[in-house]
């Protein structure tokens, strides 16, 4: 089996879904990668991608605090969310574990 190359970094996107809470972030949690999306305050958003080591989780919490994030919606298909959830609570950031299908349905229901 071929080992995949780690994909880490920061991606800025100029447009996307409307921002309802500029102090909120979304995190997609996987077994090897974490993708954190925040508002860039210019009508777009930026997505930071890290691996799933403890040092990376600490980096995510620091990144969120520096950018004034107070609430996080997290989506995970396994139990990988638990360490980050605890770290966010300890840092004073309010985490919510959400089902991605439910969030998508809520957004599209508002659009219609």
N, C-alpha and C positions, 0 to 999 in steps of 0.2 A: 504494500500500500504506500503510495506516494504521500510524503508529509507536505501539508500546505504551508505556504509562506505566511508568516504573521502579518496581519494588516492593522497597523497602528497609525494614528495620526488625527488630524483635524481637517474637516471638510466644511466649507462655508457654502450655503445654498441661499440664493437671493430671494426666493419666493417659496410658498408652500401653504400649508393650512393656516387659517387665521389664528392669531394669538389672543387668547382670552385672559390669561394670567401670565404676565411677563416674569413672574418670580417662580414659575413652575418649570419642571424639566421632565423629559421622558427617557426611560432607560430600557433598552432591549438587552436582556441578560441571557447569555448562552454558556455552554460549558467551557469554551475557550476565549470568547470575545464578549466585550461589553460595549454597547453603543449608546452614548449619552447625547441627547438633543436638547439644546437650550435656545432661547430667543436671542438673536444678535442685536436687537434694539434698532434695526434698520429695515424692518419688514420681512426679514428672512430668519434663518436659523443656522446654527453651526452644530455639527455632529462630531464628537470626539470618540474615537475608537481605541480601546485598550484591551490588553489580555486580561485574564482572570486571576492573576496572582494577588496575594494580599497587598503588596506594594502598589499594584494598580488600583485596587479598591480604595486605598488611602488617597491616591492621586485623584480619583473620581470625587471623593468627598471634599477634598481641598478645592478642586476645580469648581464644584457647585457652590461652596461657601464664598469663594472669591467673586463669583458672578452673581451673588445675592439671591440664590435659589433657596426657597423656603419649603417647597412642596415638590415631591417626585412621584410620578406614576411609573411603576416598574412592571414589565411583562417578562415572564419566564416560563419555559415549558417543563422545567424540572425543579429541583430543590436548590439550584445555584443562586437563587435570590437571597437566601437567608443571611449569609455573612454581610452582604452589602446593606440589607434592610436594617440589621442591628447597628452597623456602623453609622448609617444615616440618622437613626433615632438618637444615638449617643451624641451626634454632632448638632442636634437640634433641628434637623430637617425632617419634615413630616412625610414618610413614605407610604405609598398606597400600592398594594399588589393588585394588578388588574388583569382581566382576561382580554387579550387583544381582540377577540371576536366581538365581545360586548362593547368595547370602546369604539370599534369601527361602526357597529350598528347604531350606536348613539349619535355619532357624528353625522352619518348619512341620513338618519331620521330627521335631524335638525335642518338639513339642506333641502328637504322635500317639502 
